[in-house]
Every structure is written in C-alpha cells, then in structure tokens.
Amino acid sequence: MQPEPPEIITNASHPYDTLTPEVILDAIEIAGFRVSGRLFALNSYENRVYQVGLEDAPPVIAKFYRPGRWSDAAILEEHEFTLSLQEAGIPVVAPILLPDGQSLGVHDQFRFAVFPQRGGQAPDTSVTDTLYRLGQWLGQMHNTGAVKNFQHRPAFDLVAGLEQNHQFLIEGGWIPDDLKPAWNTLIPDLITHCRERVSDAGPVDTLRIHGDCHAGNILCRDETMLFVDLDDCRTGPAVQDMWLLLNGEPAERGAQLGELLEGYEMFRDFNRRERHLIEPLRCYRQIAHCAWLARRWEDPAFPRFFPWFSQPRFWSDQILSLREQLAALQEPAISLPGQF
C-alpha cells in the first residue's frame, strides 16, 4: 500500500507568522524612513520582500531575512560584497545604509535590509549584444570578487552537496515508495558522472560570485542593466554565474557562452575547462531545488504555493528529467565556436 506523502500543514506556527504589516512598517519607520502606510508584498519565498511606500520619496524595497538561515556575519558579507561592486561601478542594487551607518537593521527579532526600488525586465539572452554586455559586467564583477575571500558564506561543494541533498530527501520520506528503486539507482549514477566531469575540469579557481545569476535576477531598462538579489552569493567557480544564462541545444549554448566570454575576457581571463562543470552544476541545482522545497515545507507559504511538490507525479517527472540530465552528463562538454 502506497504511504501518504508528508503531511501538508496549513495551520502550523512559523516565525514569519509574526511578521505583520504593523511590524514591517514599524521596522522601516524606526530605521529612519517616513512611511506612508502603503505596503505591497513581492514574490519571494526564501525571504519576505515588500515594497514600502514613503511620504516624501519614492518607495523602497524591504527584505526581511528568513530567521535561522544566515548569521549576521554572513548577511553583512553579502552587503559588503554588493556595496564593493557598486563602488567599483558595477550596476547592482545595493542596500541603503541606515542612519546608524549599518546596512542591516533589526526589529522585533527580524533582521532586514532596505534597497532602492528599481524597475526593469529580464534581459533577452537570445540577443548577441546582450550576452556580450553581460559578459563584460560579469568579468568586472569577478575582478572585484577575486579581491578578497568570504569568511562566513558557503562555498560550492558540488559532489558532497549532491550526496547530502539526496540523503536528506530519502531520510525525510519525500520519495514515493514505488519510485524509490528508480531514484536510488539513478542518483548514484548521476553522482558518479558528476564526479567524473569535475575531474575532467581539473583544478579551477574559485572566488566570490553572485551565485544565482539567472535572467530573473537581472533588470534591463533604457539600455541599463542591473544585477539584483545577491542573497545566494558564495564562493564558487566563475562559470556558475554564466551557465544559467544559456539555453537551447548544445550548439546554441556553446555559441551563447562564446558571446559571454567575448565580453568577459575583455576584463578577466576564463579557464575554458570550467565548461566541464556546467552539466554537474545543472544536476546539482535540480536536486538542490527539491531539497530546498522539502526543507522549507514547515513554512505554511510553501504548501500553499507549491502544492504539487508532495504529489507522486512531481517525483516521476523529476526522475524523467534527471534521466535526461544523466544523458547530458555522458555527452562531451559544450564546445565554443571555433573549438574542436
């Protein structure tokens, strides 16, 4: 008999339950802003993010950090990195310094940061010039990222992360019993091939990177680009900030990476062997996303917005997708134009 999936708890208590509109507005007002009372929740699940109206200025964006996720030191490293990018002339949305000179505020046990509101839309990465310009900015971002190291933020440990997330999902009972044999056969094969591709890449330099540099975290408006949301910044290989911008068939992705690198290498060298990490990183992201949803399931917002996650159909689709990923891992790394 098929056991029930983990229970969807709709009335559970969670720290964010006490983050009421009154608490949010009080926090921003105490931080030195004249709030108008207008408040609009933005799409964000890991943290809680709001547009806050002001009496005498344009609205600001307030991010309330998920309790227990990052230490104060890790959040401040995110802010310091973002502010150093801004100081270097790289287009990022950095936190506003509060009246006490700090970027991190605390109110009613919630830690928060305030950002200027910026508009725009995701870049069209099918446009050659867009990729070239993104590459230029990433090269400059990584030059700043290489200046010093993170002390309190994590580094990518690709193979170990795959193993840990797999174990977490199994031990938590997330994989339906009738799909466990397929899952438990597939994941070790994926890990083996990821380990081989990491070996093919050889030693690669790591540095402070954006960490989640997909098109949704880049705003374009009036020929201006802005990198936003460095909440996942960490130590990792340069290619992690590139592969999420690639799409299509291998030949198309190779051409897109070539355009990125043409702009990137105006400012910084790139180790071509990092191409071998793209498919392992894609595999890592897919399994890590499943584990992230499972780890956040006690937050009532997650069962509400991701109800399909606890259904067997989701897991059968994941297995099919991961089988396709296994096939991709067995193919040669994508080639750059003119490379044989």
BAGU-809402 format. One line per 4 residues: number of its first residue (from 1); for each residue x, y, z of C-alpha. Coordinates in nm, 4 decimals, decimal comma. Layout:
residues N
NUM) X/Y/Z; ... .
//
This chain:
residues 340
1) 0,0000/0,0000/0,0000; 0,1390/0,3394/-0,1003; 0,2020/0,5557/0,2111; 0,0732/0,9079/0,2278 .
5) 0,3192/1,1836/0,1289; 0,4487/1,4106/0,4057; 0,1566/1,5977/0,5541; 0,0676/1,9420/0,4255 .
9) 0,0412/2,1516/0,7385; -0,1746/2,4567/0,6814; -0,2067/2,5886/1,0357; 0,1481/2,5433/1,1609 .
13) 0,3200/2,8202/1,3513; 0,6200/2,9737/1,1778; 0,8432/3,2714/1,2676; 0,7107/3,4664/0,9690 .
17) 0,3590/3,4448/1,1150; 0,4502/3,7361/1,3437; 0,5821/3,9499/1,0571; 0,2632/4,1534/1,0366 .
21) 0,2143/4,4756/0,8367; 0,2465/4,6705/1,1621; 0,5844/4,5098/1,2391; 0,7088/4,5748/0,8840 .
25) 0,6066/4,9415/0,8836; 0,7406/4,9973/1,2354; 1,0757/4,8480/1,1331; 1,1111/5,0757/0,8321 .
29) 0,9966/5,3830/1,0262; 1,2372/5,3145/1,3132; 1,5114/5,2738/1,0502; 1,4589/5,6400/0,9604 .
33) 1,2049/5,6388/0,6766; 0,8730/5,8259/0,6791; 0,6363/5,5504/0,5777; 0,3026/5,6308/0,4147 .
37) 0,1309/5,3083/0,5184; 0,1315/5,1645/0,1672; 0,2674/4,8111/0,1637; 0,2840/4,5590/-0,1175 .
41) 0,4205/4,2046/-0,0867; 0,6537/4,0975/-0,3694; 0,7154/3,7456/-0,4961; 0,9724/3,5939/-0,2638 .
45) 0,9634/3,2687/-0,0705; 1,3063/3,2284/0,0868; 1,2837/3,5716/0,2458; 0,9907/3,8113/0,2716 .
49) 1,0191/4,1171/0,0480; 0,7908/4,4216/0,0372; 0,7519/4,7470/-0,1483; 0,7080/5,0119/0,1198 .
53) 0,5570/5,3483/0,0324; 0,7187/5,6629/0,1743; 0,5700/6,0055/0,2425; 0,8394/6,2177/0,0836 .
57) 1,0297/5,9875/-0,1502; 0,9843/5,7009/-0,3971; 0,9019/5,3613/-0,2440; 1,1782/5,1396/-0,1095 .
61) 1,2155/4,7619/-0,1061; 1,2462/4,5967/0,2341; 1,3856/4,2436/0,2640; 1,3219/4,0557/0,5883 .
65) 1,5677/3,7692/0,6147; 1,4450/3,4180/0,6887; 1,5099/3,3530/1,0596; 1,7840/3,0986/1,1183 .
69) 1,9169/3,0852/0,7637; 2,2162/3,3208/0,7687; 2,4240/3,4553/1,0541; 2,4583/3,8318/1,0895 .
73) 2,8174/3,7994/0,9673; 2,7079/3,6152/0,6525; 2,4416/3,8768/0,5729; 2,6912/4,1569/0,6260 .
77) 2,9310/3,9841/0,3856; 2,6545/3,9851/0,1232; 2,6072/4,3575/0,1823; 2,9785/4,4344/0,1829 .
81) 3,0256/4,2487/-0,1454; 2,7308/4,4243/-0,3087; 2,8458/4,7658/-0,1882; 3,2000/4,6972/-0,3132 .
85) 3,0573/4,6093/-0,6554; 2,8601/4,9336/-0,6566; 3,1702/5,1295/-0,5576; 3,3572/4,9675/-0,8479 .
89) 3,0943/5,0993/-1,0888; 2,9232/4,7658/-1,1492; 2,5443/4,8033/-1,1850; 2,3973/4,6331/-0,8798 .
93) 2,1161/4,7195/-0,6416; 2,2944/4,7594/-0,3094; 2,1408/4,8059/0,0365; 2,0808/5,1566/0,1670 .
97) 2,2887/5,2498/0,4687; 2,0625/5,3198/0,7643; 2,1033/5,6233/0,9954; 2,3346/5,4269/1,2255 .
101) 2,5696/5,3690/0,9304; 2,4853/4,9992/0,9106; 2,3169/4,8129/0,6257; 2,1446/4,5539/0,8471 .
105) 1,8563/4,6517/1,0712; 1,6863/4,4506/1,3461; 1,3327/4,4940/1,4730; 1,1155/4,2589/1,6747 .
109) 1,3764/3,9843/1,6229; 1,3600/4,0207/1,2429; 1,6712/4,1215/1,0513; 1,6075/4,3367/0,7462 .
113) 1,7709/4,5480/0,4796; 1,6310/4,8326/0,2706; 1,7026/4,8729/-0,1006; 1,6134/5,1422/-0,3555 .
117) 1,3301/5,0417/-0,5855; 1,4442/4,9757/-0,9403; 1,2307/4,8769/-1,2375; 1,3046/4,6771/-1,5477 .
121) 1,2598/4,3420/-1,7116; 1,4712/4,0338/-1,7635; 1,7252/4,0592/-2,0456; 1,6651/3,8807/-2,3743 .
125) 1,9658/3,6493/-2,3759; 1,8921/3,5436/-2,7336; 2,0314/3,8821/-2,8401; 2,4039/3,8627/-2,9126 .
129) 2,4820/4,2141/-2,7887; 2,3013/4,1471/-2,4602; 2,5214/3,8447/-2,3866; 2,8333/4,0396/-2,4806 .
133) 2,7431/4,3215/-2,2394; 2,6513/4,0761/-1,9627; 2,9892/3,9123/-2,0116; 3,1624/4,2480/-1,9724 .
137) 2,9849/4,3154/-1,6447; 3,0486/3,9625/-1,5142; 3,4187/3,9971/-1,5903; 3,4322/4,3169/-1,3868 .
141) 3,2170/4,1650/-1,1107; 3,4557/3,8717/-1,0805; 3,7586/4,1011/-1,0712; 3,6065/4,2594/-0,7615 .
145) 3,5039/3,9172/-0,6304; 3,8634/3,7960/-0,6516; 3,9986/4,0798/-0,4361; 3,9245/3,9012/-0,1075 .
149) 3,7560/3,5871/0,0247; 3,4294/3,5235/0,2030; 3,4791/3,4125/0,5612; 3,1200/3,3396/0,6621 .
153) 2,9413/3,2379/0,3435; 2,9444/2,8857/0,1951; 3,1403/2,7525/-0,0989; 3,0122/2,5195/-0,3681 .
157) 3,0976/2,1606/-0,2802; 2,9263/2,0074/-0,5761; 2,9562/1,6318/-0,5212; 2,9156/1,6490/-0,1436 .
161) 2,6108/1,8728/-0,1911; 2,4504/1,6214/-0,4250; 2,5070/1,3409/-0,1767; 2,3746/1,5411/0,1181 .
165) 2,0602/1,6573/-0,0623; 1,9885/1,3053/-0,1871; 2,0251/1,1683/0,1647; 1,8010/1,4400/0,3072 .
169) 1,5219/1,3604/0,0612; 1,5440/0,9869/0,1273; 1,5566/1,0173/0,5052; 1,2682/1,2647/0,5034 .
173) 1,0421/1,0215/0,3209; 0,9872/1,2527/0,0265; 1,0370/0,9960/-0,2490; 0,7240/0,7793/-0,3004 .
177) 0,7920/0,4125/-0,2206; 0,7145/0,2894/-0,5709; 0,9660/0,5388/-0,7165; 1,2464/0,4778/-0,4659 .
181) 1,4098/0,1935/-0,6664; 1,4351/0,4173/-0,9740; 1,5548/0,7149/-0,7676; 1,8095/0,5121/-0,5692 .
185) 1,9523/0,3645/-0,8890; 1,9606/0,6925/-1,0787; 2,1154/0,9258/-0,8210; 2,4363/0,7250/-0,7644 .
189) 2,4883/0,7172/-1,1429; 2,4398/1,0912/-1,1588; 2,6853/1,1472/-0,8756; 2,9428/0,9195/-1,0418 .
193) 2,9226/1,1067/-1,3719; 2,9271/1,4444/-1,1958; 3,2425/1,3377/-1,0151; 3,3983/1,2396/-1,3498 .
197) 3,3117/1,5727/-1,5068; 3,4540/1,7588/-1,2078; 3,7711/1,5552/-1,2569; 3,7723/1,6483/-1,6275 .
201) 3,7630/2,0151/-1,5300; 4,0658/1,9734/-1,3074; 4,1675/2,2390/-1,0556; 3,9683/2,5602/-1,1048 .
205) 3,9948/2,8901/-0,9249; 3,7082/2,9954/-0,7017; 3,6098/3,3452/-0,5976; 3,3191/3,5483/-0,4625 .
209) 3,0359/3,5199/-0,7152; 2,6714/3,6265/-0,7491; 2,5756/3,2606/-0,7127; 2,2244/3,2807/-0,8640 .
213) 2,2859/3,4787/-1,1810; 1,9851/3,3917/-1,3947; 1,7915/3,6307/-1,6169; 1,5296/3,6886/-1,3454 .
217) 1,7968/3,8451/-1,1245; 1,8990/4,0981/-1,3887; 1,6899/4,4047/-1,4723; 1,7147/4,5855/-1,8045 .
221) 1,5718/4,9297/-1,8691; 1,6717/5,2018/-2,1133; 1,9895/5,0148/-2,2142; 2,0887/4,9837/-1,8481 .
225) 2,1499/4,6510/-1,6744; 2,1194/4,5935/-1,3023; 2,2179/4,2817/-1,1079; 1,9856/4,2197/-0,8128 .
229) 1,9412/3,9766/-0,5233; 2,2836/3,8579/-0,4096; 2,1214/3,6587/-0,1287; 2,2932/3,3419/-0,2586 .
233) 2,6368/3,4940/-0,3162; 2,9085/3,2491/-0,2195; 3,2485/3,1150/-0,3177; 3,2436/2,9236/-0,6423 .
237) 3,3759/2,8884/-0,9985; 3,3211/3,1703/-1,2466; 3,1088/2,9506/-1,4733; 2,8353/2,9312/-1,2079 .
241) 2,7494/3,2934/-1,2932; 2,7293/3,2084/-1,6651; 2,5568/2,8780/-1,7282; 2,2133/2,9899/-1,6040 .
245) 2,2098/3,2470/-1,8866; 2,2433/2,9746/-2,1523; 1,9532/2,7917/-2,3128; 1,8641/2,5768/-2,6109 .
249) 2,0526/2,2926/-2,7750; 2,4240/2,2328/-2,7012; 2,5366/2,4144/-3,0157; 2,3219/2,7150/-2,9255 .
253) 2,4509/2,7189/-2,5685; 2,8078/2,6955/-2,6942; 2,7524/2,9999/-2,9173; 2,5902/3,1890/-2,6287 .
257) 2,8802/3,1067/-2,3965; 3,1181/3,2270/-2,6669; 2,9393/3,5636/-2,6753; 2,9511/3,5922/-2,2963 .
261) 3,3221/3,5126/-2,2938; 3,3999/3,7613/-2,5688; 3,2800/4,0347/-2,3341; 3,4088/3,8671/-2,0171 .
265) 3,7663/3,8291/-2,1416; 3,7958/4,1984/-2,2134; 3,8354/4,2250/-1,8352; 3,9255/3,8814/-1,6987 .
269) 4,0667/3,5508/-1,8230; 3,8417/3,2458/-1,8184; 3,9540/2,8873/-1,7708; 3,7925/2,7010/-2,0624 .
273) 3,7993/2,3751/-1,8661; 3,5215/2,5105/-1,6441; 3,2873/2,4146/-1,9303; 3,3008/2,0603/-1,7876 .
277) 3,1247/2,1869/-1,4733; 2,8104/2,3125/-1,6474; 2,6154/1,9855/-1,6523; 2,7174/1,8857/-1,2967 .
281) 2,6062/2,2307/-1,1793; 2,2752/2,1867/-1,3607; 2,2272/1,8484/-1,1910; 2,3175/1,9967/-0,8525 .
285) 2,0647/2,2772/-0,8953; 1,7806/2,0426/-0,9835; 1,8290/1,8158/-0,6825; 1,9065/2,1089/-0,4525 .
289) 1,5766/2,2703/-0,5560; 1,3871/1,9585/-0,4465; 1,5730/1,9544/-0,1144; 1,5089/2,3265/-0,0668 .
293) 1,1338/2,2788/-0,1016; 1,1464/1,9891/0,1453; 1,3474/2,1889/0,3983; 1,1012/2,4782/0,3772 .
297) 0,7844/2,2704/0,3984; 0,7199/2,3760/0,7584; 0,6731/2,7319/0,6285; 0,2954/2,7475/0,5560 .
301) 0,3649/2,9530/0,2425; 0,5326/2,6577/0,0725; 0,2441/2,4041/0,0776; 0,0199/2,6876/-0,0334 .
305) 0,2301/2,7948/-0,3326; 0,3916/2,4603/-0,4233; 0,1114/2,2064/-0,3600; 0,2361/1,9794/-0,6392 .
309) 0,5646/1,9150/-0,4563; 0,4181/1,6444/-0,2307; 0,2433/1,4620/-0,5151; 0,3849/1,1429/-0,6766 .
313) 0,3546/1,2998/-1,0241; 0,6145/1,5599/-0,9319; 0,8680/1,2906/-0,8411; 0,8040/1,0805/-1,1503 .
317) 0,8636/1,3938/-1,3602; 1,1846/1,4618/-1,1671; 1,3123/1,1126/-1,2394; 1,2438/1,1558/-1,6118 .
321) 1,4195/1,4921/-1,6108; 1,7175/1,3551/-1,4203; 1,7497/1,0681/-1,6660; 1,7800/1,3291/-1,9393 .
325) 2,0403/1,5016/-1,7242; 2,2335/1,1754/-1,6932; 2,2432/1,1528/-2,0731; 2,3717/1,5120/-2,0891 .
329) 2,6455/1,4289/-1,8393; 2,7618/1,1494/-2,0683; 2,7999/1,3856/-2,3628; 3,1124/1,5972/-2,4219 .
333) 3,1186/1,9424/-2,2663; 2,9662/2,2119/-2,4866; 3,2061/2,3452/-2,7468; 3,2810/2,7091/-2,8064 .
337) 3,2721/2,8455/-3,1627; 3,5903/2,7528/-3,3467; 3,6793/2,4903/-3,0868; 3,7221/2,1270/-3,1875 .
//
